[in-house]
Each structure stands twice: as structure tokens, then as C-alpha cells.
């Protein structure tokens, strides 16, 4: 007497499980690639936001005091500018007291 609920084809079950496992690994890899891309986009947007904040603070200083600040330290001391030095490198290049400074923000991570 045979059990009608028992599968007799073990070879087909093996390939089915292998295909399921391969599909799972593929979906997991795609998810991780998507998350990595998303974090890269977020880092670029944060760096752009920091650059805009620095320029906005410099323009605010120019409007109030009549000159662009000669350093980031001046903006930090007088206008409350803060940023994470472990996360970003900021280049603040002054051309003249009446010309907009050049600002470059580079994410470290």
C-alpha cells in the first residue's frame, strides 16, 4: 500500500528548492544594492545641504556686516554654523571681502 500524500519524485524537489534558494539570494543582492545606492544619494544630498547652509550664512553675514567672512571659524563663532568634522571636509576659499567665497564639501564616508 502506498501513501498518496508522499511525493515519489525527490529529484524534482531538489531542483525546486535550489531554484527557490537562488531566487532568494538574487532578491537579497538586489535589495542590498538598492540600499547602498540610497545611502550614497543621501550622503550627496547632505553634503549639498551643508554647502548651501555655509553659503547662506556667508550671504547673511554680508548683508548684515558688509563683507563676506574670511573663514569658517567666523561663521561658527558669530552665526552658529555647525557641522560634523568627522563626516565632512569643507574647503572655504576667500577671494575678497566683497566676493562670494568658494565652498566645497567632501563627504568622508
ROBAMAR-158481 format. One record per residue: z, y, x of N, C-alpha, C, O in turn. Coordinates in pm, whole numbers, padded with zeros to 5 digits. Each point is the difference from the previous one (the first is absolute). Layout:
<npz=Z; npy=Y; npx=X; capz=Z; capy=Y; capx=X; cpz=Z; cpy=Y; cpx=X; opz=Z; opy=Y; opx=X>
...
# end
This chain:
<npz=00000; npy=-00116; npx=00084; capz=00000; capy=00116; capx=-00084; cpz=00000; cpy=00124; cpx=00090; opz=00078; opy=00007; opx=00095>
<npz=-00163; npy=00089; npx=-00123; capz=-00009; capy=00122; capx=00080; cpz=00063; cpy=00116; cpx=-00076; opz=00002; opy=00004; opx=-00123>
<npz=00050; npy=00088; npx=00200; capz=00059; capy=00120; capx=-00058; cpz=-00111; cpy=00102; cpx=-00021; opz=-00067; opy=00040; opx=00095>
<npz=00047; npy=00001; npx=-00219; capz=-00111; capy=00090; capx=-00029; cpz=00027; cpy=00144; cpx=00044; opz=-00091; opy=00082; opx=00000>
<npz=00215; npy=-00050; npx=00038; capz=00035; capy=00134; capx=00045; cpz=-00006; cpy=00014; cpx=00152; opz=00013; opy=00110; opx=00053>
<npz=-00032; npy=-00220; npx=00017; capz=-00006; capy=00002; capx=00145; cpz=-00145; cpy=00016; cpx=00042; opz=-00089; opy=-00070; opx=-00048>
<npz=00067; npy=00167; npx=00145; capz=-00136; capy=00022; capx=00049; cpz=-00031; cpy=-00105; cpx=00104; opz=00084; opy=-00035; opx=00083>
<npz=-00204; npy=-00015; npx=-00089; capz=-00040; capy=-00103; capx=00095; cpz=-00083; cpy=00057; cpx=00113; opz=-00025; opy=-00070; opx=00099>
<npz=-00017; npy=00196; npx=-00109; capz=-00083; capy=00062; capx=00104; cpz=00086; cpy=00091; cpx=00086; opz=00024; opy=00115; opx=-00036>
<npz=00024; npy=-00166; npx=00150; capz=00083; capy=00080; capx=00090; cpz=-00086; cpy=00087; cpx=00092; opz=00047; opy=00103; opx=00048>
<npz=-00170; npy=-00143; npx=-00024; capz=-00088; capy=00076; capx=00088; cpz=-00036; cpy=00135; cpx=-00062; opz=00002; opy=00101; opx=00069>
<npz=-00033; npy=-00097; npx=-00195; capz=-00032; capy=00125; capx=-00069; cpz=00119; cpy=00093; cpx=-00008; opz=-00016; opy=00122; opx=00008>
<npz=00136; npy=-00177; npx=-00022; capz=00121; capy=00081; capx=-00006; cpz=00026; cpy=00067; cpx=00134; opz=00044; opy=00115; opx=00004>
<npz=-00071; npy=-00183; npx=00105; capz=00018; capy=00058; capx=00133; cpz=-00089; cpy=00121; cpx=00020; opz=00047; opy=00105; opx=00045>
<npz=-00174; npy=-00116; npx=-00078; capz=-00094; capy=00111; capx=00017; cpz=00033; cpy=00116; cpx=-00095; opz=-00021; opy=00116; opx=00034>
<npz=00071; npy=-00148; npx=-00149; capz=00041; capy=00104; capx=-00094; cpz=00118; cpy=00080; cpx=00053; opz=00003; opy=00123; opx=-00012>
<npz=00094; npy=-00193; npx=00069; capz=00116; capy=00068; capx=00058; cpz=-00040; cpy=00081; cpx=00123; opz=00050; opy=00111; opx=00021>
<npz=-00139; npy=-00167; npx=00059; capz=-00048; capy=00072; capx=00118; cpz=-00073; cpy=00129; cpx=-00042; opz=00019; opy=00104; opx=00062>
<npz=-00101; npy=-00112; npx=-00164; capz=-00071; capy=00117; capx=-00049; cpz=00098; cpy=00104; cpx=-00056; opz=-00018; opy=00120; opx=00021>
<npz=00120; npy=-00166; npx=-00090; capz=00102; capy=00092; capx=-00054; cpz=00076; cpy=00070; cpx=00113; opz=00026; opy=00120; opx=-00006>
<npz=00009; npy=-00196; npx=00108; capz=00072; capy=00057; capx=00114; cpz=-00088; cpy=00101; cpx=00074; opz=00048; opy=00106; opx=00040>
<npz=-00176; npy=-00138; npx=-00022; capz=-00092; capy=00092; capx=00067; cpz=-00017; cpy=00128; cpx=-00081; opz=-00004; opy=00109; opx=00057>
<npz=-00006; npy=-00121; npx=-00187; capz=-00011; capy=00117; capx=-00088; cpz=00125; cpy=00087; cpx=00010; opz=-00010; opy=00123; opx=00004>
<npz=00126; npy=-00185; npx=-00002; capz=00126; capy=00073; capx=00012; cpz=00007; cpy=00077; cpx=00132; opz=00038; opy=00116; opx=00002>
<npz=-00076; npy=-00181; npx=00108; capz=00002; capy=00065; capx=00132; cpz=-00099; cpy=00117; cpx=00003; opz=00030; opy=00104; opx=00057>
<npz=-00145; npy=-00121; npx=-00117; capz=-00100; capy=00106; capx=-00006; cpz=00052; cpy=00120; cpx=-00079; opz=-00015; opy=00114; opx=00044>
<npz=00076; npy=-00139; npx=-00158; capz=00055; capy=00110; capx=-00082; cpz=00114; cpy=00071; cpx=00072; opz=00012; opy=00122; opx=-00008>
<npz=00072; npy=-00197; npx=00079; capz=00109; capy=00059; capx=00076; cpz=-00054; cpy=00089; cpx=00112; opz=00052; opy=00109; opx=00023>
<npz=-00157; npy=-00155; npx=00046; capz=-00061; capy=00080; capx=00107; cpz=-00059; cpy=00129; cpx=-00056; opz=00015; opy=00106; opx=00061>
<npz=-00082; npy=-00114; npx=-00174; capz=-00057; capy=00120; capx=-00063; cpz=00109; cpy=00098; cpx=-00042; opz=-00017; opy=00121; opx=00015>
<npz=00127; npy=-00171; npx=-00065; capz=00113; capy=00085; capx=-00039; cpz=00057; cpy=00072; cpx=00122; opz=00028; opy=00120; opx=-00007>
<npz=-00009; npy=-00191; npx=00116; capz=00054; capy=00061; capx=00121; cpz=-00095; cpy=00103; cpx=00059; opz=00045; opy=00103; opx=00050>
<npz=-00174; npy=-00129; npx=-00053; capz=-00098; capy=00098; capx=00047; cpz=00003; cpy=00125; cpx=-00087; opz=-00011; opy=00111; opx=00052>
<npz=00026; npy=-00127; npx=-00181; capz=00008; capy=00114; capx=-00091; cpz=00123; cpy=00083; cpx=00025; opz=-00006; opy=00123; opx=-00003>
<npz=00119; npy=-00188; npx=00026; capz=00124; capy=00073; capx=00029; cpz=-00009; cpy=00076; cpx=00132; opz=00049; opy=00112; opx=00010>
<npz=-00113; npy=-00172; npx=00090; capz=-00017; capy=00066; capx=00128; cpz=-00088; cpy=00124; cpx=-00015; opz=00028; opy=00104; opx=00060>
<npz=-00133; npy=-00115; npx=-00137; capz=-00089; capy=00113; capx=-00024; cpz=00073; cpy=00111; cpx=-00075; opz=-00018; opy=00118; opx=00031>
<npz=00099; npy=-00155; npx=-00127; capz=00076; capy=00097; capx=-00078; cpz=00101; cpy=00074; cpx=00087; opz=00015; opy=00122; opx=-00014>
<npz=00053; npy=-00191; npx=00104; capz=00097; capy=00066; capx=00086; cpz=-00068; cpy=00093; cpx=00098; opz=00055; opy=00105; opx=00035>
<npz=-00176; npy=-00140; npx=00011; capz=-00076; capy=00089; capx=00088; cpz=-00041; cpy=00127; cpx=-00071; opz=00005; opy=00108; opx=00057>
<npz=-00045; npy=-00121; npx=-00182; capz=-00038; capy=00117; capx=-00079; cpz=00121; cpy=00089; cpx=-00024; opz=-00011; opy=00123; opx=00008>
<npz=00124; npy=-00182; npx=-00037; capz=00122; capy=00078; capx=-00023; cpz=00041; cpy=00075; cpx=00126; opz=00041; opy=00116; opx=-00009>
<npz=-00052; npy=-00177; npx=00125; capz=00037; capy=00065; capx=00126; cpz=-00091; cpy=00121; cpx=00026; opz=00047; opy=00105; opx=00043>
<npz=-00177; npy=-00120; npx=-00070; capz=-00091; capy=00113; capx=00018; cpz=00031; cpy=00113; cpx=-00096; opz=-00007; opy=00117; opx=00037>
<npz=00042; npy=-00151; npx=-00160; capz=00034; capy=00104; capx=-00098; cpz=00130; cpy=00071; cpx=00037; opz=00011; opy=00121; opx=-00019>
<npz=00086; npy=-00193; npx=00071; capz=00125; capy=00061; capx=00044; cpz=-00025; cpy=00095; cpx=00117; opz=00057; opy=00109; opx=00005>
<npz=-00142; npy=-00150; npx=00090; capz=-00031; capy=00086; capx=00114; cpz=-00072; cpy=00126; cpx=-00047; opz=00028; opy=00108; opx=00050>
<npz=-00120; npy=-00121; npx=-00143; capz=-00071; capy=00116; capx=-00055; cpz=00097; cpy=00092; cpx=-00074; opz=-00012; opy=00122; opx=00009>
<npz=00108; npy=-00178; npx=-00081; capz=00100; capy=00080; capx=-00070; cpz=00089; cpy=00076; cpx=00098; opz=00034; opy=00116; opx=-00026>
<npz=00003; npy=-00179; npx=00137; capz=00080; capy=00068; capx=00103; cpz=-00079; cpy=00115; cpx=00061; opz=00054; opy=00108; opx=00020>
<npz=-00181; npy=-00132; npx=00008; capz=-00085; capy=00106; capx=00056; cpz=-00007; cpy=00119; cpx=-00096; opz=00012; opy=00115; opx=00041>
<npz=-00033; npy=-00144; npx=-00169; capz=-00006; capy=00107; capx=-00099; cpz=00132; cpy=00075; cpx=-00010; opz=00000; opy=00122; opx=-00018>
<npz=00112; npy=-00191; npx=00028; capz=00131; capy=00065; capx=-00005; cpz=00021; cpy=00093; cpx=00120; opz=00054; opy=00110; opx=-00015>
<npz=-00097; npy=-00154; npx=00131; capz=00012; capy=00083; capx=00120; cpz=-00085; cpy=00126; cpx=-00013; opz=00046; opy=00110; opx=00028>
<npz=-00170; npy=-00128; npx=-00072; capz=-00088; capy=00116; capx=-00017; cpz=00051; cpy=00094; cpx=-00108; opz=-00007; opy=00122; opx=00016>
<npz=00059; npy=-00177; npx=-00123; capz=00055; capy=00084; capx=-00107; cpz=00121; cpy=00079; cpx=00049; opz=00015; opy=00118; opx=-00034>
<npz=00069; npy=-00180; npx=00113; capz=00115; capy=00071; capx=00057; cpz=-00046; cpy=00110; cpx=00096; opz=00058; opy=00109; opx=00001>
<npz=-00162; npy=-00136; npx=00078; capz=-00052; capy=00101; capx=00092; cpz=-00059; cpy=00118; cpx=-00077; opz=00021; opy=00115; opx=00039>
<npz=-00094; npy=-00142; npx=-00146; capz=-00057; capy=00107; capx=-00081; cpz=00111; cpy=00080; cpx=-00068; opz=-00008; opy=00122; opx=-00011>
<npz=00111; npy=-00191; npx=-00034; capz=00115; capy=00067; capx=-00061; cpz=00066; cpy=00095; cpx=00101; opz=00036; opy=00112; opx=-00034>
<npz=-00021; npy=-00159; npx=00157; capz=00056; capy=00083; capx=00106; cpz=-00089; cpy=00121; cpx=00025; opz=00049; opy=00112; opx=00016>
<npz=-00179; npy=-00132; npx=-00014; capz=-00094; capy=00110; capx=00023; cpz=00009; cpy=00103; cpx=-00112; opz=-00004; opy=00121; opx=00025>
<npz=00017; npy=-00168; npx=-00147; capz=00008; capy=00091; capx=-00115; cpz=00129; cpy=00082; cpx=00003; opz=-00001; opy=00118; opx=-00035>
<npz=00110; npy=-00179; npx=00077; capz=00129; capy=00070; capx=00001; cpz=00023; cpy=00084; cpx=00126; opz=00054; opy=00111; opx=-00007>
<npz=-00096; npy=-00164; npx=00122; capz=00036; capy=00065; capx=00126; cpz=-00117; cpy=00065; cpx=00073; opz=00020; opy=00076; opx=00094>
<npz=-00144; npy=-00106; npx=-00138; capz=-00116; capy=00064; capx=00061; cpz=-00056; cpy=-00071; cpx=00122; opz=-00088; opy=00054; opx=00067>
<npz=00137; npy=-00173; npx=-00035; capz=-00054; capy=-00076; capx=00113; cpz=00017; cpy=-00149; cpx=-00027; opz=00089; opy=-00042; opx=-00075>
<npz=-00176; npy=-00036; npx=00137; capz=00017; capy=-00145; capx=-00007; cpz=00104; cpy=-00040; cpx=00104; opz=00002; opy=00057; opx=00110>
<npz=00084; npy=-00153; npx=-00142; capz=00104; capy=-00040; capx=00096; cpz=-00062; cpy=-00061; cpx=00126; opz=-00107; opy=-00062; opx=-00005>
<npz=00176; npy=00081; npx=00117; capz=-00052; capy=-00050; capx=00127; cpz=00036; cpy=-00145; cpx=00029; opz=-00046; opy=-00056; opx=00099>
<npz=00129; npy=-00007; npx=-00185; capz=00037; capy=-00140; capx=00021; cpz=00048; cpy=-00064; cpx=-00130; opz=00032; opy=00067; opx=-00097>
<npz=-00029; npy=-00199; npx=00100; capz=00056; capy=-00074; capx=-00115; cpz=00149; cpy=00024; cpx=-00012; opz=00055; opy=-00001; opx=-00110>
<npz=00011; npy=00023; npx=00223; capz=00144; capy=00024; capx=-00003; cpz=00033; cpy=00124; cpx=-00083; opz=00102; opy=00002; opx=-00069>
<npz=-00187; npy=00099; npx=00076; capz=00024; capy=00120; capx=-00080; cpz=-00008; cpy=-00032; cpx=-00149; opz=00081; opy=00047; opx=-00080>
<npz=-00180; npy=-00129; npx=00042; capz=-00011; capy=-00040; capx=-00141; cpz=00119; cpy=-00086; cpx=-00042; opz=00047; opy=00011; opx=-00113>
<npz=00000; npy=-00095; npx=00202; capz=00116; capy=-00084; capx=-00033; cpz=00126; cpy=00084; cpx=-00014; opz=00081; opy=-00024; opx=-00090>
<npz=-00064; npy=00121; npx=00177; capz=00121; capy=00083; capx=-00002; cpz=00003; cpy=00099; cpx=-00116; opz=00104; opy=00020; opx=-00062>
<npz=-00218; npy=00041; npx=00032; capz=-00002; capy=00110; capx=-00096; cpz=-00057; cpy=-00036; cpx=-00138; opz=00027; opy=00070; opx=-00097>
<npz=-00104; npy=-00177; npx=00090; capz=-00065; capy=-00032; capx=-00128; cpz=00031; cpy=-00140; cpx=-00051; opz=-00059; opy=-00044; opx=-00099>
<npz=00150; npy=-00025; npx=00163; capz=00048; capy=-00129; capx=-00051; cpz=-00098; cpy=-00115; cpx=00014; opz=00013; opy=-00099; opx=-00072>
<npz=-00109; npy=00110; npx=00162; capz=-00096; capy=-00109; capx=00020; cpz=00070; cpy=-00117; cpx=00069; opz=00068; opy=00018; opx=00101>
<npz=-00083; npy=-00137; npx=-00157; capz=00054; capy=-00122; capx=00062; cpz=-00105; cpy=-00110; cpx=-00010; opz=-00081; opy=-00003; opx=-00092>
<npz=00084; npy=-00086; npx=00190; capz=-00086; capy=-00118; capx=-00003; cpz=00061; cpy=-00106; cpx=00091; opz=00085; opy=00029; opx=00084>
<npz=-00128; npy=-00151; npx=-00102; capz=00052; capy=-00113; capx=00076; cpz=-00074; cpy=-00010; cpx=00133; opz=-00116; opy=-00040; opx=00004>
<npz=00184; npy=00076; npx=00105; capz=-00062; capy=-00002; capx=00133; cpz=-00027; cpy=-00142; cpx=00050; opz=-00082; opy=-00019; opx=00090>
<npz=00149; npy=-00079; npx=-00147; capz=-00026; capy=-00139; capx=00037; cpz=-00125; cpy=-00055; cpx=-00068; opz=-00054; opy=-00103; opx=00040>
<npz=00008; npy=00173; npx=-00142; capz=-00114; capy=-00048; capx=-00078; cpz=-00129; cpy=00078; cpx=00027; opz=-00109; opy=-00053; opx=-00018>
<npz=00122; npy=00180; npx=00062; capz=-00117; capy=00085; capx=00021; cpz=00009; cpy=00076; cpx=00131; opz=00108; opy=00038; opx=00046>
<npz=-00224; npy=-00015; npx=00014; capz=-00014; capy=00092; capx=00111; cpz=-00077; cpy=00119; cpx=-00054; opz=-00108; opy=-00016; opx=-00059>
<npz=00163; npy=00136; npx=00078; capz=-00062; capy=00120; capx=-00054; cpz=-00043; cpy=00090; cpx=00116; opz=00081; opy=00033; opx=00087>
<npz=-00207; npy=00005; npx=-00088; capz=-00051; capy=00098; capx=00096; cpz=-00017; cpy=00132; cpx=-00073; opz=-00074; opy=00009; opx=-00098>
<npz=00143; npy=00094; npx=00146; capz=-00005; capy=00133; capx=-00060; cpz=-00052; cpy=00095; cpx=00107; opz=00073; opy=00036; opx=00093>
<npz=-00198; npy=00005; npx=-00105; capz=-00065; capy=00082; capx=00102; cpz=-00019; cpy=00142; cpx=-00050; opz=-00068; opy=00024; opx=-00099>
<npz=00131; npy=00068; npx=00169; capz=-00008; capy=00141; capx=-00037; cpz=-00114; cpy=00065; cpx=00077; opz=-00009; opy=-00013; opx=00122>
<npz=-00077; npy=00083; npx=-00194; capz=-00111; capy=00072; capx=00060; cpz=00038; cpy=00146; cpx=00020; opz=-00031; opy=00060; opx=00103>
<npz=00097; npy=-00005; npx=-00200; capz=00046; capy=00138; capx=00005; cpz=00094; cpy=00025; cpx=-00116; opz=00005; opy=-00080; opx=-00094>
<npz=00070; npy=00189; npx=00100; capz=00098; capy=00025; capx=-00105; cpz=-00064; cpy=00036; cpx=-00134; opz=00064; opy=-00008; opx=-00104>
<npz=-00193; npy=00046; npx=00107; capz=-00067; capy=00034; capx=-00125; cpz=-00107; cpy=-00102; cpx=-00040; opz=-00075; opy=00025; opx=-00094>
<npz=00067; npy=-00138; npx=00164; capz=-00096; capy=-00106; capx=-00032; cpz=00074; cpy=-00126; cpx=-00041; opz=00104; opy=-00034; opx=00055>
<npz=-00161; npy=-00036; npx=-00154; capz=00061; capy=-00123; capx=-00051; cpz=00011; cpy=-00104; cpx=00112; opz=-00098; opy=-00025; opx=00071>
<npz=00216; npy=-00033; npx=-00054; capz=00016; capy=-00102; capx=00105; cpz=-00075; cpy=-00128; cpx=-00034; opz=-00027; opy=-00029; opx=-00117>
<npz=-00007; npy=-00046; npx=00220; capz=-00061; capy=-00131; capx=-00019; cpz=00109; cpy=-00105; cpx=-00009; opz=00089; opy=-00007; opx=00085>
<npz=-00095; npy=-00075; npx=-00188; capz=00102; capy=-00103; capx=-00022; cpz=-00067; cpy=-00136; cpx=-00008; opz=-00095; opy=-00019; opx=-00076>
<npz=00147; npy=-00074; npx=00155; capz=-00045; capy=-00139; capx=-00005; cpz=00123; cpy=-00089; cpx=-00017; opz=00098; opy=00014; opx=00073>
<npz=-00105; npy=-00105; npx=-00169; capz=00110; capy=-00093; capx=-00025; cpz=-00052; cpy=-00142; cpx=00025; opz=-00101; opy=-00040; opx=-00057>
<npz=00170; npy=-00033; npx=00142; capz=-00040; capy=-00137; capx=00034; cpz=00112; cpy=-00095; cpx=-00038; opz=00110; opy=00010; opx=00054>
<npz=-00136; npy=-00103; npx=-00146; capz=00101; capy=-00101; capx=-00034; cpz=00019; cpy=-00097; cpx=00116; opz=-00097; opy=-00044; opx=00061>
<npz=00221; npy=00010; npx=-00030; capz=00028; capy=-00093; capx=00109; cpz=-00006; cpy=-00145; cpx=-00044; opz=-00015; opy=-00089; opx=00084>
<npz=00027; npy=00062; npx=-00211; capz=00006; capy=-00139; capx=-00046; cpz=-00128; cpy=-00043; cpx=-00060; opz=-00012; opy=-00115; opx=-00043>
# end
